[in-house]
């Protein structure tokens, strides 16, 4: 079991070094998340009485992009009805 923890720590440190290196985010990830947000806003706009909290939508977008990049797994807050983590 100690090897698993050591491997995880090494992988985590490697990802942190990548983030700190200033390497740019991959554009396909950003475009996919922005497209998802736009589709969500269009769907909410079709529902005439829907109120969208744009501050939460923006937070969900940035969280999903950053977690996808840093941890290779998105929190998928853009999928949540109120743009928050489940």
N, C-alpha and C positions, 0 to 999 in steps of 0.2 A: 504493500500500500504506500510506503513512503516514496516509491518511484512515481506513482501517479501524481502525488502532490507536487513533487519536484518538477515533473513535466508540465503540470498546469502552471506553476509559478514561472517557469522559464518561458512558456508560451505567452503568458500574461505580460511579462516584462518585455518580451519581444514586440508585442502589440503596442505597449506604451512607448517604446523607443521609436516605433514607426510613426506614431501620432506626434511625438515631440520633434521628430525630424523635419516637420513641416511639409511632408509629402502631401500633395494635393489629393482631395477626395476624388474617387473615380466618378466621372460624369454620368455614366449610366445609372448609378445608384441614385444620384441627386435627381436626375430627370424622372426616374421611375417614381420616386416619392412625391415630387412636385406634381406629376401627372395624376397620382392617386389623390392628392389633395384637391386638385382642380375638378376631378370627377366627383369627388365627395361634395364640394361646394356647389357644383352644377345640380347634383341630385337634391341637395337641400334647398336650392333656389327654386326647383320645380315644385316643391312643397311650399305653397304660398305663405303658410303661417309659421314656417320654421325660422327660428332665431339661431344664428351661428355666432358663437363667441370666437371672434378671430384671434384673440390673444391665446386661447387654448389651441386653436387650429395651428397657429404659428409655433407654439411650444411643441405640439405633437409632431409637426414636420421636422423641426430641428432635432428633437429627441430621437426620432426614427432614423434620421440620417446619421447622427452621431453614434448611436448604438450599433447600427449596421456596420459602420466603419471601424469603430473601436473594438467591438466584441464579435463581429461577423454574425450577429443575430439582432434583428430589430425588435424593439418592444411593441411594434405595431399599434401605436396609439392612434394612428390615422384610421384604423378599423373600428375603434371604440365609438359608441354613439355620442359621447360627450368629450371625445378627444383626450381621455385620460387613460392611464395604465389600468389594466384589469387586475 
